[in-house]
Amino acid sequence: MNFKEIYVENWNVLDKEEAKRLKGVVCSEALIEHCVEYEYVKCAYIARRDEAKKLFDMGFDKGITVCPYMFFC
């Protein structure tokens, strides 16, 4: 896994195919939903601060970072 690509801040590059590939890499966590054991989760990135309460209510007890630029909202 290329973490430099996974955490890229902007996938809008001139080459449209490369942009599509990078967008897929950044969004790849959606492909492993319910398959990663909680013990392997280190933290969560969320788009808005108000979403943190939802995670806490579900029992999430790890670091949470508000990082709106990582999302499509």
Short mmCIF file of the C-alpha atoms (twelve columns), coordinates in Angstrom:
data_MODEL
# 
_entry.id   MODEL 
# 
loop_
_atom_site.group_PDB 
_atom_site.id 
_atom_site.type_symbol 
_atom_site.label_atom_id 
_atom_site.label_alt_id 
_atom_site.label_comp_id 
_atom_site.label_asym_id 
_atom_site.label_seq_id 
_atom_site.Cartn_x 
_atom_site.Cartn_y 
_atom_site.Cartn_z 
_atom_site.pdbx_PDB_model_num 
ATOM 1  C CA . MET A 1  0.000   0.000  0.000   1 
ATOM 2  C CA . ASN A 2  1.298   3.403  -0.963  1 
ATOM 3  C CA . PHE A 3  0.296   5.625  1.945   1 
ATOM 4  C CA . LYS A 4  1.541   8.706  0.109   1 
ATOM 5  C CA . GLU A 5  -1.199  8.063  -2.460  1 
ATOM 6  C CA . ILE A 6  -3.829  7.030  0.079   1 
ATOM 7  C CA . TYR A 7  -3.483  10.330 1.932   1 
ATOM 8  C CA . VAL A 8  -3.019  12.553 -1.127  1 
ATOM 9  C CA . GLU A 9  -4.798  15.875 -0.575  1 
ATOM 10 C CA . ASN A 10 -5.728  16.443 -4.200  1 
ATOM 11 C CA . TRP A 11 -6.291  13.829 -6.895  1 
ATOM 12 C CA . ASN A 12 -7.141  16.417 -9.562  1 
ATOM 13 C CA . VAL A 13 -4.168  15.914 -11.845 1 
ATOM 14 C CA . LEU A 14 -4.002  16.702 -15.570 1 
ATOM 15 C CA . ASP A 15 -4.123  13.068 -16.670 1 
ATOM 16 C CA . LYS A 16 -7.786  12.017 -16.334 1 
ATOM 17 C CA . GLU A 17 -6.982  8.310  -16.008 1 
ATOM 18 C CA . GLU A 18 -4.449  9.011  -13.249 1 
ATOM 19 C CA . ALA A 19 -6.997  11.235 -11.483 1 
ATOM 20 C CA . LYS A 20 -9.545  8.403  -11.618 1 
ATOM 21 C CA . ARG A 21 -6.988  5.919  -10.270 1 
ATOM 22 C CA . LEU A 22 -5.943  8.219  -7.414  1 
ATOM 23 C CA . LYS A 23 -9.572  8.898  -6.481  1 
ATOM 24 C CA . GLY A 24 -10.107 5.137  -6.222  1 
ATOM 25 C CA . VAL A 25 -7.021  4.730  -4.031  1 
ATOM 26 C CA . VAL A 26 -8.162  7.500  -1.682  1 
ATOM 27 C CA . CYS A 27 -11.646 5.965  -1.409  1 
ATOM 28 C CA . SER A 28 -10.464 2.362  -1.092  1 
ATOM 29 C CA . GLU A 29 -11.457 2.052  2.580   1 
ATOM 30 C CA . ALA A 30 -15.054 1.709  1.407   1 
ATOM 31 C CA . LEU A 31 -14.101 -1.609 -0.181  1 
ATOM 32 C CA . ILE A 32 -13.142 -3.260 3.120   1 
ATOM 33 C CA . GLU A 33 -16.114 -2.303 5.282   1 
ATOM 34 C CA . HIS A 34 -16.825 -4.876 8.034   1 
ATOM 35 C CA . CYS A 35 -13.632 -6.794 7.213   1 
ATOM 36 C CA . VAL A 36 -11.067 -5.017 9.385   1 
ATOM 37 C CA . GLU A 37 -11.123 -5.992 13.046  1 
ATOM 38 C CA . TYR A 38 -11.536 -3.033 15.402  1 
ATOM 39 C CA . GLU A 39 -8.188  -3.759 17.059  1 
ATOM 40 C CA . TYR A 40 -6.469  -2.760 13.788  1 
ATOM 41 C CA . VAL A 41 -8.253  0.590  13.510  1 
ATOM 42 C CA . LYS A 42 -5.948  3.340  14.737  1 
ATOM 43 C CA . CYS A 43 -8.134  6.429  14.293  1 
ATOM 44 C CA . ALA A 44 -11.007 7.944  12.331  1 
ATOM 45 C CA . TYR A 45 -11.162 10.900 9.995   1 
ATOM 46 C CA . ILE A 46 -14.484 12.706 9.811   1 
ATOM 47 C CA . ALA A 47 -15.808 15.563 7.683   1 
ATOM 48 C CA . ARG A 48 -17.597 17.493 10.443  1 
ATOM 49 C CA . ARG A 49 -17.067 17.840 14.182  1 
ATOM 50 C CA . ASP A 50 -20.698 16.914 14.957  1 
ATOM 51 C CA . GLU A 51 -20.052 13.412 13.574  1 
ATOM 52 C CA . ALA A 52 -17.708 12.648 16.487  1 
ATOM 53 C CA . LYS A 53 -20.657 12.189 18.870  1 
ATOM 54 C CA . LYS A 54 -22.056 9.440  16.640  1 
ATOM 55 C CA . LEU A 55 -18.751 7.578  16.846  1 
ATOM 56 C CA . PHE A 56 -18.525 8.002  20.620  1 
ATOM 57 C CA . ASP A 57 -22.120 6.764  20.981  1 
ATOM 58 C CA . MET A 58 -21.185 3.617  19.037  1 
ATOM 59 C CA . GLY A 59 -18.292 2.970  21.427  1 
ATOM 60 C CA . PHE A 60 -15.443 4.327  19.303  1 
ATOM 61 C CA . ASP A 61 -12.652 5.125  21.748  1 
ATOM 62 C CA . LYS A 62 -9.760  5.987  19.450  1 
ATOM 63 C CA . GLY A 63 -8.472  9.241  18.001  1 
ATOM 64 C CA . ILE A 64 -10.794 11.280 15.807  1 
ATOM 65 C CA . THR A 65 -9.590  13.946 13.387  1 
ATOM 66 C CA . VAL A 66 -11.893 16.435 11.669  1 
ATOM 67 C CA . CYS A 67 -10.565 16.692 8.126   1 
ATOM 68 C CA . PRO A 68 -13.256 17.972 5.717   1 
ATOM 69 C CA . TYR A 69 -10.977 18.204 2.668   1 
ATOM 70 C CA . MET A 70 -10.708 14.384 2.630   1 
ATOM 71 C CA . PHE A 71 -14.405 14.023 1.812   1 
ATOM 72 C CA . PHE A 72 -16.750 14.845 -1.040  1 
ATOM 73 C CA . CYS A 73 -19.136 16.934 1.060   1 
# 
